[in-house]
Amino acid sequence: MSGRAQLMWDEAVTGYDFGPGHPMDPVRLALTMRLVEAYELDRGPLKVVAAKPAGDSTLRLVHREDYIEAVRRVSADPDSADGAYGLGTPDDPAFAGMHEASALIAGQSVGAAEAVWHGDVLHAVNFAGGLHHAMPGGASGFCIYNDAALAVARLLELGAERVAYVDVDVHHGDGVQAAFWEDPRVLTISLHEHPRTLFPQTGWPEETGGEGAEGSAVNVALPAGTGDGGWLRAFHSVVPELLAAFRPQALVTQHGADTHFEDPLAHLAVSLDAQRVVAESCHALAHEHAEGRWVALGGGGYEVVDVVPRSWTHLTAIAAGRPIDPASMVPSSWRHEVFRRTRQLAPQRMTDGRTPVWRDFAEGGYDPADRLDQAVLATRRAVFPAHGLLP
């Protein structure tokens, strides 16, 4: 093992830009990297590495060849996009260089998977990644190439027999689930706002995997308005037991920051502090069940100044073995950079001032009148028996 952790970063990933007014503003990536640098995480135990863009043979591990060609065509001539393959829609407007920027982000996640599997590092982070809605044959939900699914597919290609994917973005990780629907080697777990109230309207507890892979897809559909205590209760009531039963050889996690109470596109009420707790839990679970092999990705998150940079800097710091004290003052150099770039005032500290607590499902008792507990039990009933576990 030559190092503890590496951060996948190439400044050109900020070229993944759907244009003015689109929620997926690449400034969120640039500001996150500047905050990582302000905390000097890029020095010492964390190596910063840029991987090559994913080539066609890699993209074909998940995506159809005709779709890759369509992305390439639209990338060269954005005006030709007509909505086919999901390209040129309000969610996924065409832009020049779309193929190159998307392949570069995918390459970082694939590079992270390779580094972890080969033992170059224990943990690898690509906060530009986590584009989990892209389907094998189409773009969806701000996502062109599904780097998360590609990272999992590369691990399988390299010889992994069991890979677990845990997605805590506010939206269902539908593209990753679809890519491995019939593959029992991959356990996909998604905690997300209920499909009744949020895109992509999938991720019901009854979605449990295809023929021969029953129980390999796990979905926790959380009621709108769920806050820290309920979110953490749901995570710890489902994820640890399933990982213990599945025994993954590598853990890939997606940390969309759009569960936050300030996020403009969804309806959960989770704090930065709870997001940090889940990042710490994923880190611990990787060591407990996967010999420390951990690939951590970004994802959604549309409060691009207050939330995303702090959330993903905490994630990066945890992976680097240098967790940041939530009470610490945000470096003034970064706050000046935020104002220079956005004319917004930056947050002062690395916390929302919360101390998240939750009741454990096994010890805290089940409340049949509680919608959060109903959601947890629906998931446990749907998939736990397939893993030899009691609901």
ChimeraX attribute file (.defattr): number of C-alpha atoms within 10 A of each C-alpha:
attribute: neighborCount
match mode: 1-to-1
recipient: residues
	/A:1	9
	/A:2	8
	/A:3	14
	/A:4	19
	/A:5	27
	/A:6	27
	/A:7	25
	/A:8	24
	/A:9	21
	/A:10	17
	/A:11	10
	/A:12	13
	/A:13	21
	/A:14	16
	/A:15	17
	/A:16	26
	/A:17	23
	/A:18	21
	/A:19	13
	/A:20	8
	/A:21	7
	/A:22	15
	/A:23	18
	/A:24	22
	/A:25	19
	/A:26	18
	/A:27	17
	/A:28	23
	/A:29	24
	/A:30	19
	/A:31	22
	/A:32	24
	/A:33	23
	/A:34	18
	/A:35	24
	/A:36	22
	/A:37	14
	/A:38	16
	/A:39	16
	/A:40	12
	/A:41	23
	/A:42	18
	/A:43	11
	/A:44	9
	/A:45	15
	/A:46	24
	/A:47	19
	/A:48	16
	/A:49	15
	/A:50	19
	/A:51	17
	/A:52	15
	/A:53	21
	/A:54	23
	/A:55	13
	/A:56	14
	/A:57	10
	/A:58	18
	/A:59	24
	/A:60	17
	/A:61	18
	/A:62	26
	/A:63	22
	/A:64	15
	/A:65	15
	/A:66	13
	/A:67	22
	/A:68	21
	/A:69	13
	/A:70	18
	/A:71	26
	/A:72	17
	/A:73	16
	/A:74	22
	/A:75	21
	/A:76	17
	/A:77	15
	/A:78	19
	/A:79	13
	/A:80	13
	/A:81	20
	/A:82	14
	/A:83	14
	/A:84	12
	/A:85	19
	/A:86	25
	/A:87	27
	/A:88	20
	/A:89	17
	/A:90	13
	/A:91	17
	/A:92	20
	/A:93	21
	/A:94	27
	/A:95	22
	/A:96	19
	/A:97	19
	/A:98	24
	/A:99	23
	/A:100	21
	/A:101	22
	/A:102	24
	/A:103	25
	/A:104	28
	/A:105	34
	/A:106	33
	/A:107	26
	/A:108	31
	/A:109	34
	/A:110	29
	/A:111	25
	/A:112	31
	/A:113	31
	/A:114	19
	/A:115	19
	/A:116	24
	/A:117	23
	/A:118	13
	/A:119	15
	/A:120	17
	/A:121	23
	/A:122	24
	/A:123	31
	/A:124	33
	/A:125	31
	/A:126	28
	/A:127	30
	/A:128	29
	/A:129	31
	/A:130	31
	/A:131	28
	/A:132	30
	/A:133	28
	/A:134	27
	/A:135	25
	/A:136	23
	/A:137	18
	/A:138	23
	/A:139	25
	/A:140	23
	/A:141	19
	/A:142	24
	/A:143	26
	/A:144	30
	/A:145	35
	/A:146	30
	/A:147	32
	/A:148	33
	/A:149	33
	/A:150	25
	/A:151	29
	/A:152	29
	/A:153	23
	/A:154	21
	/A:155	23
	/A:156	17
	/A:157	11
	/A:158	13
	/A:159	10
	/A:160	17
	/A:161	14
	/A:162	20
	/A:163	23
	/A:164	25
	/A:165	26
	/A:166	22
	/A:167	28
	/A:168	28
	/A:169	25
	/A:170	30
	/A:171	30
	/A:172	29
	/A:173	31
	/A:174	22
	/A:175	25
	/A:176	30
	/A:177	29
	/A:178	20
	/A:179	21
	/A:180	22
	/A:181	24
	/A:182	17
	/A:183	19
	/A:184	20
	/A:185	17
	/A:186	26
	/A:187	26
	/A:188	27
	/A:189	28
	/A:190	29
	/A:191	25
	/A:192	26
	/A:193	27
	/A:194	26
	/A:195	18
	/A:196	14
	/A:197	13
	/A:198	17
	/A:199	16
	/A:200	16
	/A:201	14
	/A:202	18
	/A:203	27
	/A:204	21
	/A:205	22
	/A:206	16
	/A:207	19
	/A:208	24
	/A:209	22
	/A:210	16
	/A:211	11
	/A:212	11
	/A:213	18
	/A:214	19
	/A:215	22
	/A:216	27
	/A:217	29
	/A:218	29
	/A:219	31
	/A:220	27
	/A:221	27
	/A:222	26
	/A:223	22
	/A:224	19
	/A:225	16
	/A:226	19
	/A:227	20
	/A:228	26
	/A:229	17
	/A:230	22
	/A:231	27
	/A:232	22
	/A:233	19
	/A:234	25
	/A:235	20
	/A:236	18
	/A:237	20
	/A:238	23
	/A:239	18
	/A:240	16
	/A:241	13
	/A:242	22
	/A:243	23
	/A:244	14
	/A:245	13
	/A:246	18
	/A:247	15
	/A:248	24
	/A:249	20
	/A:250	27
	/A:251	30
	/A:252	30
	/A:253	28
	/A:254	27
	/A:255	28
	/A:256	27
	/A:257	28
	/A:258	27
	/A:259	33
	/A:260	29
	/A:261	20
	/A:262	19
	/A:263	22
	/A:264	13
	/A:265	18
	/A:266	21
	/A:267	22
	/A:268	24
	/A:269	19
	/A:270	26
	/A:271	24
	/A:272	27
	/A:273	21
	/A:274	24
	/A:275	25
	/A:276	24
	/A:277	19
	/A:278	18
	/A:279	24
	/A:280	17
	/A:281	17
	/A:282	26
	/A:283	23
	/A:284	14
	/A:285	20
	/A:286	25
	/A:287	16
	/A:288	15
	/A:289	19
	/A:290	20
	/A:291	14
	/A:292	20
	/A:293	27
	/A:294	30
	/A:295	34
	/A:296	31
	/A:297	29
	/A:298	27
	/A:299	29
	/A:300	29
	/A:301	27
	/A:302	24
	/A:303	21
	/A:304	22
	/A:305	20
	/A:306	21
	/A:307	26
	/A:308	27
	/A:309	26
	/A:310	25
	/A:311	26
	/A:312	32
	/A:313	25
	/A:314	28
	/A:315	27
	/A:316	31
	/A:317	20
	/A:318	19
	/A:319	27
	/A:320	24
	/A:321	15
	/A:322	15
	/A:323	16
	/A:324	17
	/A:325	11
	/A:326	18
	/A:327	12
	/A:328	11
	/A:329	12
	/A:330	19
	/A:331	14
	/A:332	12
	/A:333	11
	/A:334	20
	/A:335	19
	/A:336	14
	/A:337	17
	/A:338	22
	/A:339	13
	/A:340	11
	/A:341	11
	/A:342	12
	/A:343	10
	/A:344	14
	/A:345	14
	/A:346	18
	/A:347	17
	/A:348	15
	/A:349	15
	/A:350	23
	/A:351	23
	/A:352	16
	/A:353	12
	/A:354	13
	/A:355	12
	/A:356	18
	/A:357	13
	/A:358	14
	/A:359	15
	/A:360	16
	/A:361	17
	/A:362	9
	/A:363	7
	/A:364	10
	/A:365	10
	/A:366	15
	/A:367	11
	/A:368	10
	/A:369	8
	/A:370	9
	/A:371	15
	/A:372	22
	/A:373	21
	/A:374	17
	/A:375	19
	/A:376	25
	/A:377	21
	/A:378	18
	/A:379	24
	/A:380	22
	/A:381	15
	/A:382	19
	/A:383	26
	/A:384	19
	/A:385	12
	/A:386	15
	/A:387	16
	/A:388	10
	/A:389	13
	/A:390	10
	/A:391	14
